[in-house]
């Protein structure tokens, strides 16, 4: 439908509404904002997916998640990476697999299997960090194995560590929220000025 500058169009209830009235302006702006907000939320969701997956690790039986605090597995798994492990049966572990295990000090270590030792008590695993010259002292028992690494994402662990600090909380949550609010206010004021 073509409209001249001073023509009117019918609203939903049959009322006559000028095409450049504030109600028409807000209807157009609402439609634009919905499309923009949808795109923004999709982008945010994509960026947050690794963090959400990491946070769900302790609450699911499907996988576990850990942050890497040393460079013993570099370059394949750098320091401050996040790793995801899945539970496996001992017989599914072979040489060159990367496993996470809990040692006698109740600390978690992620190293590569360099040898599988079979005995009457079951399987035991010799492990070694890729960046280490020597293999780990002792063998990893079956019951100490947490799982096999199936995914690692660099840098995410460092971001998680930083996000737990007061400065990180402000910079990663407060500042973007404030920036988004100010941007929306700026766009709104500019469009109102253009309208008038």
C-alpha positions in Angstrom: 0.0 0.0 0.0 1.5 3.3 -1.1 1.1 6.2 1.4 1.5 9.9 0.7 3.2 12.1 3.4 0.0 13.1 5.1 -2.1 10.0 4.6 -3.4 7.8 7.4 -3.3 4.0 7.8 -5.8 1.9 9.7 -4.6 0.4 13.0 -5.6 -3.0 14.3 -8.8 -1.6 15.8 -9.7 0.4 12.7 -8.4 3.7 14.2 -6.6 6.0 11.9 -2.9 6.3 12.7 -0.5 8.7 11.0 2.4 6.8 9.4 5.0 8.9 11.2 3.3 9.1 14.6 5.1 8.0 17.8 3.1 4.8 17.9 4.2 3.9 14.4 7.8 4.9 15.4 7.7 2.6 18.4 6.2 -0.3 16.5 9.1 -0.1 14.0 11.7 0.3 16.7 10.2 -2.7 18.6 10.5 -4.8 15.5 14.1 -3.8 14.9 15.0 -4.3 18.6 13.5 -7.8 18.6 15.7 -8.8 15.6 18.8 -7.2 17.0 18.2 -8.7 20.5 17.7 -12.1 19.0 21.0 -11.9 17.1 22.8 -10.6 20.2 21.4 -13.4 22.4 22.4 -16.0 19.9 25.9 -14.7 19.8 26.0 -14.5 23.6 24.8 -18.1 23.9 27.4 -19.3 21.5 30.1 -17.5 23.5 28.8 -18.9 26.8 28.4 -22.5 25.6 31.9 -23.7 26.7 31.4 -22.0 30.1 27.9 -23.6 30.5 29.3 -27.0 29.6 32.1 -26.6 32.1 29.7 -25.6 34.8 27.5 -28.6 34.2 30.4 -31.1 34.5 30.1 -31.8 38.2 26.3 -32.4 37.9 26.2 -35.0 35.1 27.4 -38.5 34.8 28.1 -38.1 31.1 31.4 -36.2 31.5 33.6 -34.3 33.9 35.3 -30.9 33.4 38.6 -29.6 34.7 40.8 -26.5 34.3 44.5 -27.1 33.5 46.8 -25.4 36.0 50.2 -26.5 34.6 52.0 -26.8 31.2 53.0 -30.5 31.5 50.8 -31.4 28.5 51.8 -28.6 26.2 51.5 -28.0 23.3 48.5 -30.3 22.9 46.8 -29.1 26.1 48.1 -25.7 27.2 48.0 -24.2 30.7 44.7 -22.5 31.5 42.8 -24.8 29.0 39.5 -26.5 30.0 39.3 -30.2 29.4 36.4 -32.6 29.3 36.7 -36.2 30.1 34.2 -39.1 29.7 34.1 -42.2 31.9 35.6 -45.3 30.3 36.2 -48.9 31.3 39.9 -49.7 32.0 40.1 -52.0 29.0 39.1 -49.2 26.7 42.3 -47.2 27.6 45.3 -47.8 25.4 48.7 -46.2 24.8 48.6 -42.6 23.6 45.2 -41.9 25.3 45.1 -38.9 27.5 43.5 -39.7 30.9 42.6 -37.8 34.0 43.3 -39.6 37.3 43.2 -38.9 41.0 46.4 -39.5 42.9 46.9 -40.5 46.5 46.8 -36.8 47.5 43.3 -36.5 46.0 44.7 -34.2 43.3 43.7 -34.5 39.7 46.3 -35.0 37.0 45.9 -35.2 33.2 48.7 -37.1 31.4 49.2 -39.3 28.4 49.3 -43.1 28.8 52.7 -44.4 27.6 52.3 -48.0 28.7 49.5 -50.4 29.9 50.6 -53.0 32.5 48.4 -56.1 32.9 48.5 -58.1 36.2 46.4 -60.4 38.3 45.0 -57.3 40.1 43.9 -55.7 36.8 45.3 -53.0 34.5 47.6 -50.3 35.6 48.8 -47.4 33.5 52.2 -45.7 33.1 51.6 -42.0 32.4 53.7 -39.0 31.3 53.2 -35.4 30.6 54.0 -34.5 27.0 56.3 -31.7 28.1 58.0 -33.7 30.8 61.3 -35.6 30.3 60.4 -38.5 32.6 57.4 -40.6 33.1 55.3 -40.2 36.3 56.5 -42.1 39.3 54.4 -45.1 40.0 51.5 -46.6 38.1 47.9 -45.4 37.9 45.5 -48.0 39.3 42.1 -48.7 37.6 40.1 -47.1 40.4 42.1 -43.9 40.2 41.1 -43.2 36.6 38.5 -40.5 36.3 38.1 -40.6 32.5 39.6 -40.2 29.1 40.0 -36.7 27.6 37.8 -36.1 24.6 37.9 -32.3 24.3 40.2 -29.4 25.3 39.5 -25.7 24.8 42.5 -23.3 25.2 42.3 -20.1 27.4 38.8 -20.9 28.9 40.3 -21.9 32.2 42.2 -18.6 32.5 39.0 -16.7 31.9 37.2 -18.8 34.5 39.9 -18.1 37.1 39.7 -14.4 36.3 35.9 -14.3 36.4 35.9 -15.6 40.0 37.8 -12.4 41.2 35.9 -9.2 42.1 37.7 -7.4 39.2 36.7 -10.2 36.8 33.1 -10.1 37.9 32.9 -6.4 37.3 34.7 -6.4 34.0 32.9 -9.5 32.6 29.4 -8.9 33.8 28.9 -5.4 35.2 30.8 -3.5 32.5 29.3 -5.2 29.5 25.8 -4.8 31.0 26.4 -1.1 31.6 27.8 -0.7 28.1 24.8 -2.4 26.5 22.4 -0.2 28.5 24.3 3.0 27.5 24.3 1.9 23.9 20.6 1.3 23.8 20.0 4.7 25.4 22.2 6.4 22.8 20.5 4.7 19.9 17.0 5.5 21.3 17.9 9.2 21.8 19.4 9.4 18.3 16.3 7.9 16.7 14.0 10.1 18.6 16.1 13.1 17.5 15.9 12.0 13.9 12.2 11.5 14.2 11.6 15.0 15.5 
